[in-house]
Structures are given as structure tokens and as C-alpha cells.
């Protein structure tokens, strides 16, 4: 997979047309969504999807999310129940992924589902992401556009830093607004939170009128982002630190003296948008020991803390 000539395009008419052509031809294109940059391939093409795994160095038991332009298109590939319809109606397009039974005859690559009978689907809320789907004319399997287990990309530069020479093209649509991946809810039974993300769990509970179950098996994940060690910078990570050690670089939150700060004002939306950018900056600084300020476990703080705990986990 190495030594591919990675092309770089602006998100204009010509760039979008070329991106669609590459995707239809079985190639890999990184493109922005409102959450992070995704590494896209034709979800119906086994060989194209296999290239995602090769480029990322991704374990093949880890499923992928399929991006589609709207609800009607999603229904071609998965079977909705009433709960899933309610969530999709409230939060699509947006940073919510639903895991649902694969529809018979959907023809989605088995590499996308990792051999399971469920499929993770999302309708992105980003003009460039939607334009890519329109240009390609096929459902796009797209995990985050970074080497597996490393920090997710929120700019085209982040993608190039991790995958240059491994993918066909990067479509530059500027920085991603949300900055953490989508929330993932399994709806193949009672609704279960598989991954906290860009839609706060409180909003989901309010929509459904009841809290979601929380449950996922990291050994047999139904969706991305469930592996115990993930989103890791180069340096080791220590969480909930109020007083860092002399050899640690502090990633702050709120009004603290830190080398980098997710949000001086303690704004969780701002912190989510800055999280991966700060982790990339820590790598660029050569930080080998990273301390992180306490972050509230509420709203988008749930997603932020989830990413940080995975970044701090023991690495394989």
C-alpha cells in the first residue's frame, strides 16, 4: 500500500468530480465530515474496502461505518425499527451512527460488517461530505482517516501526516466542526450506546424518553472505536491530573497553566473540537509523557473522556 502518489484536491467542482471518479474506480479518498475526516471507499467493493484495512493497518474484525446521503438510501441497506426511525428522524443528518440488521440483498462488502449480520450507517451533516456521496453515487465505507489506533484527523494536514503515500487522494474541506467521532447506538434490540460521540447521550435519552443501555464487547466490536486502546498519541497519557509531574506536558481544560488547553473557558463543545488537534500538536512537540486535566463526565465530556481513556490504555 505504500508509495501511492497521494493526490490533494480542493473541495471545488473539479476536486469533487475527481474524488467521485476515484471512489467509483475502487480507490481511497479522505474527505471531511462534521466529525472527523473519513477514509472513504466504495462499500460495495470488497477490494476497495480491503484497501482501507491495508492503508490503516486496521484489524479486520473491527467493522466500518457506511455513509449515505439520506434516510431513504440507508433503508436500502439496513432494516429500521421504530426506535431507530425516531433517532434518525431527530438526529440525521448529523453525528449519530445507527447499528441495524443488514437488509437481505444489500450487497455490502462482508469486510465492512466484519462478518456480522449488522451494519453501522450514518448520514453526515457536512456539505463536502454530502457532495462526495453525490459525486461517487455509491455508499461510502469510511473510518477515520488515520493509521489504526492513532489520533483521528480533523484537518487535511492531519490526514497527510498519517497516510501520505498510502491512499489515492485527500479532499481538503477545512477543519471539522464537531471534532470527535459520531455517537454510535445499536438498535438491533434494546437501544445500546456503543460509543459516545458528537451527539450527547442526554439528547438521545430525551428523544427516546429513557436512558440508553450501555454495553459493548471490545473483543467482538459491532462498530468502530470499541477497541480498548485507540486514539493514542506517541506519548503515554495520564488522566485527571491537577498537578503534573515535572517531566509531563499538561493538556489542560479550564483556567489552568498548560502547554496546550482544550478550552480555557471550560466549554465542552470547544474542547471536543480541539481534542484531536491538541493530541496531534503533542506529537509534533515530541511529548513522551502527557498529563490531562479533569474533564466533566457530562454532555460532550462523555465522548472526550472516552477518547482520552482509550488513548491512555495499555497498548498492544
Secondary structure as the mmCIF struct_conf table of DSSP 4:
data_model
#
loop_
_struct_conf.conf_type_id
_struct_conf.id
_struct_conf.beg_label_comp_id
_struct_conf.beg_label_asym_id
_struct_conf.beg_label_seq_id
_struct_conf.end_label_comp_id
_struct_conf.end_label_asym_id
_struct_conf.end_label_seq_id
TURN_TY1_P TURN_TY1_P1 UNK A 2 UNK A 3
STRN STRN1 UNK A 7 UNK A 10
BEND BEND1 UNK A 11 UNK A 12
HELX_RH_AL_P HELX_RH_AL_P1 UNK A 13 UNK A 24
TURN_TY1_P TURN_TY1_P2 UNK A 25 UNK A 26
STRN STRN2 UNK A 29 UNK A 32
BEND BEND2 UNK A 34 UNK A 36
STRN STRN3 UNK A 37 UNK A 42
TURN_TY1_P TURN_TY1_P3 UNK A 43 UNK A 44
HELX_RH_AL_P HELX_RH_AL_P2 UNK A 46 UNK A 56
TURN_TY1_P TURN_TY1_P4 UNK A 57 UNK A 57
TURN_TY1_P TURN_TY1_P5 UNK A 60 UNK A 61
BEND BEND3 UNK A 62 UNK A 62
STRN STRN4 UNK A 65 UNK A 67
BEND BEND4 UNK A 69 UNK A 70
HELX_RH_AL_P HELX_RH_AL_P3 UNK A 71 UNK A 74
TURN_TY1_P TURN_TY1_P6 UNK A 75 UNK A 77
STRN STRN5 UNK A 78 UNK A 79
HELX_RH_AL_P HELX_RH_AL_P4 UNK A 82 UNK A 91
BEND BEND5 UNK A 93 UNK A 95
STRN STRN6 UNK A 96 UNK A 102
HELX_LH_PP_P HELX_LH_PP_P1 UNK A 103 UNK A 103
TURN_TY1_P TURN_TY1_P7 UNK A 104 UNK A 105
HELX_RH_AL_P HELX_RH_AL_P5 UNK A 110 UNK A 113
TURN_TY1_P TURN_TY1_P8 UNK A 114 UNK A 115
BEND BEND6 UNK A 117 UNK A 117
STRN STRN7 UNK A 118 UNK A 122
HELX_RH_AL_P HELX_RH_AL_P6 UNK A 127 UNK A 136
BEND BEND7 UNK A 138 UNK A 138
STRN STRN8 UNK A 140 UNK A 144
BEND BEND8 UNK A 145 UNK A 147
TURN_TY1_P TURN_TY1_P9 UNK A 148 UNK A 149
STRN STRN9 UNK A 150 UNK A 150
HELX_LH_PP_P HELX_LH_PP_P2 UNK A 151 UNK A 153
BEND BEND9 UNK A 154 UNK A 155
HELX_RH_AL_P HELX_RH_AL_P7 UNK A 156 UNK A 163
TURN_TY1_P TURN_TY1_P10 UNK A 164 UNK A 166
BEND BEND10 UNK A 167 UNK A 168
STRN STRN10 UNK A 169 UNK A 172
BEND BEND11 UNK A 177 UNK A 178
BEND BEND12 UNK A 180 UNK A 180
HELX_LH_PP_P HELX_LH_PP_P3 UNK A 181 UNK A 182
STRN STRN11 UNK A 183 UNK A 186
BEND BEND13 UNK A 188 UNK A 190
STRN STRN12 UNK A 192 UNK A 195
BEND BEND14 UNK A 198 UNK A 199
HELX_RH_AL_P HELX_RH_AL_P8 UNK A 201 UNK A 208
TURN_TY1_P TURN_TY1_P11 UNK A 209 UNK A 209
BEND BEND15 UNK A 210 UNK A 210
HELX_LH_PP_P HELX_LH_PP_P4 UNK A 211 UNK A 212
STRN STRN13 UNK A 213 UNK A 214
TURN_TY1_P TURN_TY1_P12 UNK A 218 UNK A 219
BEND BEND16 UNK A 220 UNK A 220
BEND BEND17 UNK A 222 UNK A 223
TURN_TY1_P TURN_TY1_P13 UNK A 224 UNK A 225
BEND BEND18 UNK A 227 UNK A 229
BEND BEND19 UNK A 231 UNK A 231
STRN STRN14 UNK A 232 UNK A 232
BEND BEND20 UNK A 234 UNK A 235
STRN STRN15 UNK A 236 UNK A 238
BEND BEND21 UNK A 240 UNK A 240
BEND BEND22 UNK A 242 UNK A 243
TURN_TY1_P TURN_TY1_P14 UNK A 246 UNK A 247
HELX_LH_PP_P HELX_LH_PP_P5 UNK A 248 UNK A 248
STRN STRN16 UNK A 249 UNK A 252
BEND BEND23 UNK A 254 UNK A 255
BEND BEND24 UNK A 259 UNK A 259
STRN STRN17 UNK A 260 UNK A 261
BEND BEND25 UNK A 262 UNK A 262
TURN_TY1_P TURN_TY1_P15 UNK A 264 UNK A 265
HELX_RH_AL_P HELX_RH_AL_P9 UNK A 268 UNK A 285
TURN_TY1_P TURN_TY1_P16 UNK A 286 UNK A 286
BEND BEND26 UNK A 288 UNK A 288
STRN STRN18 UNK A 289 UNK A 292
BEND BEND27 UNK A 297 UNK A 298
TURN_TY1_P TURN_TY1_P17 UNK A 299 UNK A 299
HELX_RH_AL_P HELX_RH_AL_P10 UNK A 300 UNK A 312
BEND BEND28 UNK A 313 UNK A 313
HELX_LH_PP_P HELX_LH_PP_P6 UNK A 314 UNK A 315
#
